[in-house]
Amino acid sequence: MLKLFIADLKLQFRNRQSLFWSIAFPLIFTVIFGFFFGSGSMGTGTVAVVNDSTSKMATSMVDAFDKQDAFKVQTATSVDAARDSMKKGKAAGALIIPAHFGDTTPGAPTNVTILYDPGSIQLRAGLDGFVNAYLTEANYRVLKVSPVFGYTDERANASASFTYFDYVLIGLIGMALMNAAIQGVAISMSKYRDDKILKRITTTPLPGWKFLTAEVVSRLIVNLVQITLILWVGIGGFHASIGGNLWALYGLSLVGAILFQLIGFSVAAVAKNTDAAEGMSQAIAIPMMFLAGVFFPIDQLPKWLYSIVQYLPLAPLLRAMRSLALESGAISDNISSLMLVGVWIVVLLLFAIYRFRLTDE
């Protein structure tokens, strides 16, 4: 059994092209998201500021804008220059302060203008919020009144302090495990069957379950490499914060890898050939990559769609992994998600046992 595992492991690492892309693909995503959202920052873009007023209020507004860290600020000399900067992609929005804004003279303009790219929804929301909050406070000062009602904000989980990049990093681990396991197992098992390798195994004294177990365990070793490299790049390169138990995260990730391998075996069991297995595995993995919460919370989806995708295999796994890694929770804190993962494992295992055969005959 040990010799078979070592032989399988060597095959995994000798297939350099497959190994490279199974590791490089999630790392590319990690680096891209790290550059945009890493190092504890979640800036929403660059805003060009045009200040044509010399009033104290306009100067104060620009100073306050310079001190915030939600946007990068660049100075533009005119409205045309700001529009040109947006057209060239150097800025995603602009704040236009007209001449004499904030002056006390009659007829002085009382409105500033916000220019935004329709595609930059997040920037528009943040810029609107900043300008509205600042002008509301300015109105209070001019009218010499104080607000009666207000609000305080606090984290629902006091122990949770993570950024969007931290959130996505855990999603990328799940995505890497899913793609490597589903497509890797489905395609390789189908190819083994097409090449009659599985049939030859049935003619040897080697029990089929030992061959399949060695295949599963050797792939788990590759999964460990994937997880380690993603965490290393995310934490070391972009200062991601993983506050939970790393060993528990590794364990839960490997449970997820087993789940996805079972999906791969199920696909191989029903696919007629390697091409069909490749298409079927992609048809399963790609929707889950975008709908199961890798890049954004699934509760943002339409209610009818959320009611479906919350049960996809990747969705409960990511919920449990994020609770463990980002909220410093215990594995038992998300028992409903773990139970759903367990149900998927049992169902897929029974299906694979029922349908998967080493030979078509």
C-alpha positions in Angstrom: 0.0 0.0 0.0 2.8 2.4 0.9 4.7 1.6 -2.3 1.6 2.2 -4.3 1.0 5.6 -2.6 4.6 6.6 -3.2 4.3 5.6 -6.9 1.1 7.6 -7.2 2.7 10.6 -5.5 5.6 10.5 -8.0 3.1 10.4 -10.9 1.4 13.5 -9.4 4.7 15.5 -9.3 6.0 14.1 -12.6 3.0 15.5 -14.4 4.6 18.9 -14.3 2.2 20.8 -16.5 -0.9 19.7 -14.6 0.9 20.3 -11.2 2.0 23.7 -12.3 -1.4 25.0 -13.3 -3.2 23.4 -10.3 -0.9 25.6 -8.2 -0.3 28.6 -10.4 -4.0 29.2 -11.2 -5.1 30.0 -7.6 -1.8 31.8 -6.9 -2.5 34.1 -9.9 -5.8 35.0 -8.3 -4.2 35.5 -4.9 -1.6 37.9 -6.3 -4.2 39.9 -8.3 -6.5 40.3 -5.3 -3.5 41.0 -3.1 -2.4 43.9 -5.3 -6.0 45.4 -5.3 -7.1 44.6 -1.7 -4.1 43.3 0.2 -2.0 44.9 3.0 -5.1 45.7 5.0 -6.5 48.1 2.5 -9.7 48.0 0.5 -9.5 51.2 -1.4 -12.2 51.7 -4.0 -10.2 53.6 -6.6 -8.8 57.0 -7.4 -10.7 60.2 -7.3 -9.7 63.4 -9.1 -10.3 66.6 -7.1 -10.9 69.9 -8.8 -11.1 72.8 -6.3 -11.9 76.2 -8.0 -12.8 77.8 -4.7 -10.6 79.7 -2.3 -13.0 79.7 0.6 -12.2 78.3 4.0 -14.9 75.7 3.7 -13.6 74.4 0.3 -10.1 74.2 1.6 -11.3 72.3 4.7 -13.2 69.9 2.6 -10.2 69.1 0.4 -8.0 68.6 3.5 -10.5 66.2 5.0 -10.7 64.3 1.7 -6.9 64.1 1.6 -6.8 62.5 5.1 -9.3 59.7 4.4 -8.0 56.3 3.2 -11.0 55.0 1.3 -9.8 56.6 -1.9 -6.6 57.6 -3.6 -6.7 61.3 -4.3 -5.2 63.1 -7.3 -5.5 66.9 -8.0 -6.9 68.0 -11.3 -6.6 71.6 -12.7 -10.0 71.6 -14.4 -13.2 69.7 -15.0 -11.9 68.8 -18.5 -8.7 67.5 -17.0 -10.7 65.4 -14.5 -12.9 64.0 -17.3 -9.8 63.2 -19.3 -8.2 61.4 -16.4 -11.3 59.3 -16.0 -11.4 58.6 -19.8 -7.8 57.3 -19.6 -8.6 55.1 -16.6 -6.4 57.1 -14.2 -9.4 57.9 -12.0 -12.7 56.3 -11.4 -14.5 59.4 -10.2 -14.1 63.1 -9.6 -15.1 65.7 -7.0 -15.8 69.2 -8.5 -15.8 72.1 -6.1 -17.0 75.2 -8.1 -15.6 78.7 -7.8 -16.9 80.7 -4.8 -18.3 77.5 -3.2 -18.5 78.2 0.6 -18.5 82.0 0.2 -21.0 83.9 2.2 -21.8 86.3 -0.7 -25.3 86.1 -2.2 -25.6 83.8 -5.2 -22.5 81.8 -4.3 -22.9 78.1 -5.4 -24.0 75.7 -2.7 -23.5 72.4 -4.4 -20.5 70.4 -5.4 -20.5 67.9 -8.3 -19.6 64.2 -8.2 -18.5 62.6 -11.5 -18.4 58.8 -11.5 -17.9 55.9 -13.9 -21.1 53.8 -14.0 -19.0 50.7 -13.7 -17.5 51.9 -10.3 -20.5 51.2 -8.1 -18.5 50.8 -5.0 -16.6 54.0 -5.5 -19.8 56.0 -6.2 -21.3 54.7 -2.9 -18.3 55.6 -0.9 -17.8 59.0 -2.5 -21.5 59.9 -2.0 -21.3 58.8 1.6 -18.2 60.9 2.3 -19.5 64.1 0.6 -22.9 63.7 2.2 -21.5 63.2 5.7 -19.1 66.2 5.3 -21.7 68.6 4.0 -24.2 67.5 6.6 -21.7 68.3 9.3 -20.9 71.7 7.6 -24.6 72.5 7.5 -24.9 71.9 11.3 -22.0 74.3 11.9 -23.5 77.0 9.7 -26.9 76.7 11.3 -25.2 76.3 14.8 -27.2 73.3 15.7 -26.3 69.8 16.9 -27.7 66.5 15.6 -30.3 64.9 17.9 -30.0 61.4 16.7 -27.0 59.4 15.7 -25.6 55.9 15.5 -22.7 53.7 16.6 -21.3 50.8 14.7 -19.5 47.7 16.0 -18.6 44.3 14.8 -21.1 41.6 15.3 -18.2 39.3 16.3 -15.8 41.2 18.5 -13.0 38.7 17.8 -13.4 39.1 14.0 -11.2 41.7 12.4 -10.6 40.9 8.7 -10.4 42.6 5.4 -11.9 41.7 2.1 -8.6 40.2 1.0 -8.7 37.9 4.0 -12.2 36.9 3.0 -11.3 36.1 -0.6 -8.1 34.3 0.4 -10.1 31.6 2.1 -12.4 31.4 -0.9 -9.3 30.9 -3.1 -8.2 28.0 -1.0 -11.6 26.4 -1.5 -11.5 27.2 -5.2 -8.1 25.6 -5.6 -9.1 22.4 -3.8 -12.3 22.2 -5.9 -10.7 22.7 -9.3 -7.8 20.4 -8.6 -10.0 17.6 -7.1 -13.0 17.6 -9.4 -11.2 18.1 -12.7 -8.1 16.2 -11.7 -9.9 13.0 -10.5 -12.7 13.1 -13.2 -10.2 13.5 -16.1 -7.5 11.2 -14.8 -9.9 8.3 -13.9 -11.7 8.6 -17.3 -8.3 8.6 -19.1 -7.2 5.6 -17.1 -10.4 3.8 -18.2 -10.0 4.9 -21.8 -6.4 3.6 -21.8 -7.5 0.3 -20.2 -5.3 0.9 -17.2 -8.1 0.4 -14.8 -9.1 -2.8 -16.6 -5.5 -4.1 -16.2 -5.6 -3.5 -12.5 -8.6 -5.9 -12.2 -6.4 -8.6 -13.6 -3.8 -8.2 -10.9 -3.9 -9.4 -7.2 -4.0 -5.7 -6.2 -7.4 -4.8 -4.7 -9.1 -1.9 -6.5 -9.8 -0.1 -3.2 -6.1 0.1 -2.5 -5.4 1.7 -5.9 -8.2 4.3 -5.4 -7.1 5.0 -1.8 -3.5 5.7 -2.9 -4.9 7.9 -5.6 -6.9 9.9 -3.1 -4.1 10.3 -0.5 -1.5 11.3 -3.1 -3.8 14.1 -4.3 -4.3 15.2 -0.7 -0.5 15.8 -0.5 -0.8 18.1 -3.6 -3.7 19.8 -1.9 -1.5 20.5 1.2 1.1 22.1 -1.1 -1.7 24.3 -2.6 -3.0 25.4 0.7 0.5 26.2 2.1 1.5 28.2 -1.0 -1.7 30.2 -1.1 -1.4 31.1 2.6 2.3 31.8 2.3 1.7 34.3 -0.6 -1.4 35.8 1.1 0.1 36.2 4.6 3.7 36.9 3.7 3.2 38.9 0.5 0.0 40.8 1.2 -0.3 40.8 5.0 -3.5 38.7 5.2 -4.7 38.1 8.7 -5.7 34.5 9.7 -6.7 34.6 13.3 -7.9 31.1 13.8 -6.3 27.7 14.3 -4.2 27.0 11.2 -4.0 23.2 11.9 -7.8 23.1 12.1 -8.0 25.0 8.9 -5.8 22.5 7.2 -7.9 19.6 8.5 -11.1 21.2 7.4 -9.6 22.0 4.0 -8.6 18.4 3.5 -12.1 17.3 4.3 -13.3 19.6 1.6 -10.7 18.1 -0.8 -12.1 14.6 -0.1 -15.6 15.9 -0.8 -14.5 17.3 -4.2 -12.6 14.2 -5.1 -15.8 12.3 -4.5 -17.5 14.6 -7.0 -14.7 13.8 -9.4 -15.2 10.1 -9.0 -18.9 10.6 -9.5 -18.3 12.5 -12.7 -15.9 9.8 -13.9 -18.5 7.1 -13.1 -21.1 8.6 -15.5 -18.8 10.1 -18.2 -18.4 8.0 -21.3 -14.9 9.2 -22.1 -12.3 11.8 -21.1 -13.7 14.6 -23.1 -17.1 14.2 -21.5 -15.5 14.1 -18.1 -13.6 17.3 -18.7 -16.8 19.1 -19.9 -18.9 17.8 -17.0 -16.3 18.7 -14.4 -16.1 22.2 -15.7 -19.8 22.5 -15.8 -19.9 21.7 -12.1 -16.8 23.6 -10.9 -17.3 26.9 -12.8 -20.8 27.8 -11.5 -19.7 26.9 -7.9 -16.6 29.1 -8.3 -18.8 32.2 -8.9 -22.0 31.3 -7.0 -20.8 29.5 -3.8 -19.1 32.5 -2.2 -15.5 32.5 -3.3 -15.4 36.2 -4.2 -18.4 37.7 -2.4 -21.0 36.8 0.3 -23.8 34.7 -1.3 -26.4 36.5 0.8 -26.0 39.4 -1.8 -27.6 37.2 -4.4 -31.3 37.3 -5.2 -33.3 35.5 -2.6 -34.5 32.7 -4.9 -30.9 32.1 -6.1 -29.5 32.2 -2.6 -32.0 29.6 -1.4 -30.4 27.2 -4.0 -26.7 28.0 -3.9 -26.4 27.9 -0.1 -26.6 24.1 -0.5 -23.8 23.8 -3.1 -20.9 21.7 -1.7 -18.5 24.6 -1.7 -20.8 27.0 0.1 -21.1 25.3 3.5 -17.4 24.4 3.3 -16.4 28.1 2.9 -18.8 29.2 5.6 -17.1 26.8 8.1 -13.6 27.6 6.9 -14.1 31.4 7.3 -15.7 31.0 10.7 -12.7 29.0 11.8 -10.0 31.1 10.1 -11.3 34.7 10.2 -13.6 34.8 13.3 -11.3 32.6 15.5 -14.2 30.3 16.0 -14.2 26.6 16.9 -15.1 23.9 14.4 -18.3 23.2 16.3 -19.4 26.9 15.9 -20.7 26.2 12.5 -22.2 22.7 13.0 -25.0 23.2 10.4 -22.4 23.8 7.7 -20.3 20.8 8.7 -23.4 18.6 8.8 -24.2 19.7 5.2 -20.6 18.9 4.1 -21.0 15.5 5.8 -24.3 14.8 4.0 -22.7 15.6 0.7 -19.7 13.3 1.5 -22.0 10.4 2.4 -24.3 10.9 -0.6 -21.4 11.2 -3.1 -19.6 8.2 -1.5 -22.6 6.0 -1.8 -23.2 7.1 -5.4 -19.5 6.6 -6.3 -19.5 3.1 -4.8 -22.7 2.3 -6.7 -21.7 3.6 -10.1 -17.9 3.8 -10.3 -16.3 0.8 -11.9 -12.7 0.1 -12.8 -13.8 -1.3 -16.1 -16.9 -0.8 -18.4 -17.3 -4.5 -18.7 
